Amino acid sequence: MLIRKIWEDNEKERPREKLLVTQDEAETIALGYVSISDGESTQVGFHDDEEEIYVVLKGKAILKIGDEETVVEKGSVAYVPRNMHHSMKCISSEKLEYLYFANWPK
């Protein structure tokens, strides 16, 4: 059994990025947390061997996958396929916070 907090109660600020389930802890899935402020962007990602799913917990962002852009916000779920460049840019005064689920490469 694996139980972990996204952030600790004594942390002054929530972490910007944290891997919550690592490759040595699970067979085929990873889980991470990301938090960015208004105007900030994540690094452009690209994975030829894994898919991702984002679950937006707070805030609003522009999600770019390949050449397509769309607005996502609290409650949105997005699928990022393999072989696609992808990034998020926070466009709200509230921090963008999201979880990402990814499959480990085989």
Rosetta blueprint (number, residue, H / E / L):
1 M L
2 L L
3 I L
4 R L
5 K L
6 I L
7 W L
8 E L
9 D L
10 N L
11 E L
12 K L
13 E L
14 R L
15 P L
16 R L
17 E E
18 K E
19 L E
20 L E
21 V E
22 T L
23 Q L
24 D L
25 E L
26 A L
27 E L
28 T L
29 I E
30 A E
31 L E
32 G E
33 Y E
34 V E
35 S E
36 I E
37 S L
38 D L
39 G L
40 E L
41 S E
42 T L
43 Q L
44 V L
45 G E
46 F L
47 H L
48 D L
49 D L
50 E L
51 E L
52 E E
53 I E
54 Y E
55 V E
56 V E
57 L E
58 K E
59 G L
60 K E
61 A E
62 I E
63 L E
64 K E
65 I E
66 G L
67 D L
68 E E
69 E E
70 T E
71 V E
72 V E
73 E E
74 K L
75 G L
76 S L
77 V E
78 A E
79 Y E
80 V E
81 P L
82 R L
83 N L
84 M L
85 H L
86 H E
87 S E
88 M E
89 K E
90 C E
91 I L
92 S L
93 S L
94 E L
95 K L
96 L E
97 E E
98 Y E
99 L E
100 Y E
101 F E
102 A E
103 N E
104 W L
105 P L
106 K L
